[in-house]
């Protein structure tokens, strides 16, 4: 009788237990910007003279980013804006889980004012925004 009650309880537990629970949603790839700066140069994948304010005679500026990504290959974009107007879009590959990359923009002496670079994933999600000024 005790054994029969034990089997009934065991069967009931089996019916009620649905097994291990797993998320129904697939885990989305994760991409983060670990480091991002605007600089006057990049040497050996290291930004040179990073800053927020640059003289109009700077010539060129670089947007340097270090990306961590759980998906490779992947893509990151640098969207350069002068004021509210996008003036350049650069698509860059991400080929490892810890990837350093950069884009370069020629700065005309007449390009003073507020600037920004949006760093986005391939689908357009903004991962980081860098702001800077040209004087």
C-alpha angles and dihedrals in degrees: 000000000000090000091052090051090049091053091048091051091047092050091049091051090051092051093047096044110082097191126250115341118238127182112262090215120078112241107257118230111261122225122176136172106235095178133010132169142157109234142170091239148356121224123180088350091303122118116242122212099353116195151142100236124049135178116250088240092063091109098203138021130196130212106211120192135179109205129197112200135173089203126065132219096033137149133236125188131211111208111193117204130189103199105319095332120097106225101175141015120196122188114206130186122238106207104172141028091263109035131170119203141152145193128213130218126192108228117211118212088243092057097091121143138060120339137178139184119210113205107207140176119243091268091056099258108151108235097175139355122210119195127196141159132232114208 
